[in-house]
Amino acid sequence: MNNPALRDTALFLLRLALGVIFIAHGWDKAFGTGIDATADQWGNLHIPQPTLSAWVVSVVEMLGGAMLVLGLLTPAAAGVLALDMVAAFYFVHLDNGLFVSDGGWELVLVLCVACVTLVVFGSGRASLDRALSRFA
């Protein structure tokens, strides 16, 4: 694809969709389900330091998601979120098969690959990364 406008539109839509999903999941861990309940669930899954992990992951997902929406430090934010999904794959979803309806790993796989796409291709022109690069 050699159409910069189309590429940048696709990257913007990808950032927006991923950002909203990560913000929603981080918000749910912190304020929906709650940190204590999330930590209890994660303790049962043998996730190390479940309370600290619940706090860190909820903040990473909310802040990282917001950074994707804004297109701010996109490759770094997407890289951290991809690692978050690798951890979710390993600790939570690996033994549950493919389908998300069974607690499987299909969603975390798609989210991880989408984040890797942003690491590789960046945020595109409709982003704070692009706007701030003019001052560098």
C-alpha positions in Angstrom: 0.0 0.0 0.0 1.6 3.2 -1.1 -1.1 5.6 -0.1 0.0 7.6 2.9 -3.4 9.0 3.7 -5.0 5.6 3.7 -2.2 4.2 5.9 -2.4 7.0 8.4 -6.2 6.7 8.5 -5.9 3.0 9.2 -3.2 3.6 11.9 -5.5 6.3 13.5 -8.5 3.9 13.6 -6.3 1.1 15.0 -4.9 3.4 17.7 -8.4 4.7 18.6 -9.9 1.2 18.8 -7.1 -0.3 20.8 -6.9 2.7 23.1 -10.6 2.5 24.0 -10.4 -1.2 24.6 -7.3 -0.9 26.9 -8.8 2.1 28.8 -12.0 0.1 29.3 -10.2 -3.0 30.6 -7.9 -1.0 32.9 -10.9 1.0 34.2 -12.8 -2.2 34.9 -9.9 -3.7 36.8 -9.5 -0.6 38.9 -13.1 0.6 39.4 -15.5 -2.0 38.0 -14.4 -5.3 39.3 -12.1 -3.4 41.7 -8.5 -3.9 42.6 -9.3 -6.2 45.6 -11.5 -8.5 43.6 -9.0 -8.5 40.7 -6.2 -9.3 43.0 -8.2 -12.2 44.5 -8.8 -13.6 41.1 -5.2 -13.2 40.1 -4.0 -14.7 43.4 -6.0 -17.9 42.5 -4.2 -17.9 39.1 -0.8 -17.7 40.9 0.1 -14.3 39.4 3.0 -12.9 41.5 2.1 -10.0 43.8 -1.5 -10.0 42.8 -2.5 -6.7 44.5 0.5 -4.8 43.1 0.1 -6.5 39.7 -3.6 -5.5 39.6 -2.7 -1.8 40.3 0.2 -1.8 37.8 -1.8 -3.5 35.0 -4.8 -1.2 35.5 -2.7 1.9 35.4 -0.7 0.6 32.4 -3.9 -0.2 30.5 -5.6 3.1 31.2 -2.5 5.3 30.7 -1.3 3.2 27.7 -4.7 3.3 26.1 -4.9 7.0 26.5 -1.5 7.4 25.0 -2.6 5.3 22.0 -5.8 7.4 21.5 -3.6 10.6 21.5 -0.8 9.1 19.5 1.7 10.0 22.2 4.9 7.9 22.4 2.9 5.3 20.5 5.7 2.7 19.9 6.6 2.7 23.6 3.0 2.6 24.8 2.1 -0.1 22.3 5.2 -2.1 23.3 4.3 -2.1 27.0 0.7 -3.0 26.2 2.0 -5.9 24.0 4.0 -7.2 26.9 0.9 -6.8 29.1 -1.0 -9.1 26.6 1.9 -11.6 26.6 1.6 -11.8 30.4 -2.2 -12.1 30.2 -1.8 -14.9 27.6 0.7 -16.8 29.8 -0.9 -16.3 33.3 -4.6 -16.2 32.5 -5.6 -17.5 29.1 -3.1 -20.2 27.9 -4.8 -23.2 29.4 -8.3 -22.2 28.3 -8.1 -22.8 24.6 -8.6 -20.4 21.8 -12.1 -19.0 22.2 -12.7 -16.0 24.4 -16.1 -17.4 25.4 -14.2 -20.1 27.3 -11.6 -17.7 28.8 -9.3 -18.4 25.9 -6.6 -16.4 24.3 -8.0 -15.1 21.0 -8.6 -11.6 22.2 -5.2 -11.2 23.9 -3.5 -12.5 20.7 -5.3 -10.0 18.5 -4.6 -7.1 20.9 -0.9 -8.1 21.1 -0.5 -8.4 17.3 -2.3 -5.0 16.9 0.1 -3.4 19.4 3.1 -4.9 17.7 1.8 -3.4 14.4 1.9 0.0 16.1 5.4 -0.6 17.4 6.6 -1.4 13.9 4.6 1.3 11.9 4.3 4.0 14.5 1.3 6.3 15.1 0.9 7.9 11.7 0.4 11.5 10.9 -2.8 12.1 12.9 -1.0 12.0 16.2 0.8 14.0 18.9 3.9 12.1 18.0 3.8 13.7 14.6 2.9 17.1 15.9 5.7 17.1 18.5 8.2 15.8 16.0 8.1 19.2 14.3 9.6 20.8 17.4 12.5 18.3 17.6 
